[in-house]
Amino acid sequence: MEILVHQLRGTAALSKLVGNAPSFLKAISQLPAIAKSETTVLIRGETGTGKELIARAIHYMSARAAFPFVALNCGSLPDTLLEDELFGHEKGAFTGAHLRRDGLIAQAKKGTLFLDEVDTLSAKAQVDLLRVLQDKRYRPIGSGAEREADVRILAASNAALDGLMRSAQFRPDLYYRLCIFTVNLPPLRERKEDILALAAHFLAKHAVPEKPELRLTREACASLLEWDWPGNVRELENAILRAIHLCPGDAIETADLGLQILAENQGAESMQADSFSAAKQRAIAVFERHYLTRLMAEQDGNISQAARIAGKDRSDLGKLLRKHQLDAKVFRSSASGSSS
């Protein structure tokens, strides 16, 4: 599968999808086959995992690539505006409608319409979308005639639509229409082996002319690997962007990333909420992970050498690494690309 994805990344559509974690490779390996279809796709994943990037990859690998890709965040509009945004209106359809206006379905004609946060659609909006998917037709506000909806619809959600369906918050018929194909994007905390590759990608993406040799120190790399990234890839990109502008020299340090401040704030909040025993156990777990991450980064992923420095048996250190889901191979690959 990794060889197949490597070959596919030669295409412009997949070249921006950075990462080699098995769960990520599994998700994107399906994209070329999905792109050949004309059916709907549901892209699932936490906020910041790159759902729109996946939608764009599907579009640009499809037969509709030469036509528009139009994106809409469904949660950003109330019902009264959503219908107009999707379907458009005729002149005089309502007060203030001085001109005819095409909706996003018309704007995306022959192309792709990407509906993000589709879980936020109201009951009425769900019915409207279902009709478009079933009949491939829609009616602009104030129009007496229907129009063909020549558009492929991709949807995304950070909520569990199947759970919303069971609790009667999302229509089952719409759910099954949307999830003919499903792409499940893993959170960044489950693909930590991709963190440094993504960091390097964002360093290049946001490079500034006055800092052409900017790099991450080994300590900064360790901090990136240690952080749990609740905001996923988007949060990582923001951290790198912040560091590029805050770093005074050519070497990005941990402090430039701003993660320590966030960690201290979150730690203080959890300490207040937990009992003494729970807070103690949390503090020990944080210390262990912090110590092991930095130790392995400094020793280039060499478990035997790290065990000698830590004063522990090699097998005991291995157990600790497994407990905190730290892979020595990640540190070996990261050390070669950064220096203090």
Summary of the structure (lengths in Angstrom):
residues: 340
radius of gyration: 24.1
end to end distance: 35.2
largest distance: 80.3
contacts: 1043
relative contact order: 0.11
helix: 55%
strand: 11%
